[in-house]
Every structure is written in C-alpha cells, then in structure tokens.
C-alpha cells in the first residue's frame, strides 16, 4: 500500500479548497457542483473523495480556514498601538475592498435562508466568530483601548452588523467612494468603541 505524503496531501487539499472557493464565487454555493470543482482543480471525482467526502465538507473546511485566519488577525490587531485604527484598516481590506468576500457573504446568507443544513453551518460559524470577537473586545477593554462600559456580547453583535454592511455596500453602490466610506467608518467605530475621556480635574 502506497504511503501518503502528508505535506503533498495538505497541499492538494488546499488547492481543492481554492478551486471550490473560485466555483462558489462564480456559481454560488448551490450552483457549484462537485463536477465543477473537480474541473477547476484539474482532478477526477474519484480523486476528490480522497480529500473531501462532499461539497458540504469542503464548505466546512473553508469555514474552519476562515476562523483560523480571523483568530490570527485579531491577535495581530491587539498588538497594534491603536487597536481601533487597526480594526478599521482590517475591515477596509477584508470587506469594503474585497469583492470575493462580498459575494461569498451575500451568497452564504441567501443559501442559509433556503437550506437548513447550510444554515446550520452559517450559524455555527457565526457563534465561533462571535466568541472570537467577544474575547478580542474583552482583551482590548483590559488594555484600555475599548470602553469598559460596553457589553462585549452586544458589541460583538454590532461589529457583525458593521462587517455585513461593509461587505454589502459595494454591491449596493458599485460607485461608492471607498476612501470616504472608510473615513466615516473610522469615525463611527472610534466614537462607539473608544473609552470616554476622563473629566478634567479643576
């Protein structure tokens, strides 16, 4: 029996996930078939099942990949001298200026409305992402970067709204002024998250 090279196996797995991502952006989660994904990846359907049992397992793997990336980015943001500014720049690069994220976000929400199994994946992803955001907020509050009076759970929900809105904006308005929108986003989040200045001592 031929021994599997774990490095090559992981590399091929990543290539298949990238192919799946391309198909999901182009055709939607419902429209993209495993046949389409195999053609994009340049492999046979039989070869695919050595790596993923179904399209749903590929979606789950992409969700886990996204969560891992988000966790690492939030850790980096917490090391920055201005956490709110770093958060705004992250939202700009991953949402307002990221067409792929915009399409996938809209597609995921639409598919979740009509497919209970897909909805379960979206809900699980949201719970895990919310937990990451709550931990991020608490740590930033402990550092004095975010208003300690804000409830972490409620604040995480508002940040979810901001992310979803930022991704929907270029779809709603293709001619949006990204620089101006980012500046207003910076102002909004600064006013919302920044600790109130201590009253002057007379």
Rosetta blueprint (number, residue, H / E / L):
1 X L
2 X L
3 X L
4 X L
5 X L
6 X H
7 X H
8 X H
9 X H
10 X H
11 X H
12 X H
13 X H
14 X H
15 X H
16 X H
17 X H
18 X H
19 X H
20 X H
21 X H
22 X H
23 X H
24 X H
25 X H
26 X H
27 X H
28 X H
29 X H
30 X H
31 X H
32 X L
33 X L
34 X H
35 X H
36 X H
37 X H
38 X H
39 X H
40 X H
41 X H
42 X L
43 X L
44 X L
45 X H
46 X H
47 X H
48 X H
49 X L
50 X L
51 X L
52 X L
53 X L
54 X L
55 X H
56 X H
57 X H
58 X H
59 X H
60 X H
61 X H
62 X H
63 X H
64 X H
65 X H
66 X H
67 X H
68 X H
69 X H
70 X H
71 X H
72 X H
73 X H
74 X H
75 X H
76 X H
77 X H
78 X H
79 X L
80 X L
81 X L
82 X L
83 X H
84 X H
85 X H
86 X H
87 X H
88 X H
89 X H
90 X H
91 X H
92 X H
93 X H
94 X H
95 X H
96 X H
97 X L
98 X L
99 X H
100 X H
101 X H
102 X H
103 X H
104 X H
105 X H
106 X H
107 X H
108 X H
109 X H
110 X H
111 X H
112 X H
113 X H
114 X H
115 X L
116 X H
117 X H
118 X H
119 X H
120 X H
121 X H
122 X H
123 X H
124 X H
125 X H
126 X H
127 X H
128 X H
129 X H
130 X H
131 X H
132 X H
133 X H
134 X H
135 X H
136 X H
137 X H
138 X H
139 X H
140 X H
141 X H
142 X H
143 X H
144 X L
145 X L
146 X L
147 X L
148 X L
149 X L
150 X L
151 X L
152 X H
153 X H
154 X H
155 X H
156 X H
157 X H
158 X H
159 X H
160 X H
161 X H
162 X H
163 X H
164 X H
165 X H
166 X H
167 X H
168 X H
169 X H
170 X H
171 X H
172 X H
173 X L
174 X L
175 X L
176 X L
177 X L
178 X H
179 X H
180 X H
181 X H
182 X H
183 X H
184 X H
185 X H
186 X H
187 X H
188 X H
189 X H
190 X H
191 X H
192 X H
193 X H
194 X L
195 X L
196 X L
197 X L
198 X L
199 X L
200 X L
201 X L
202 X L
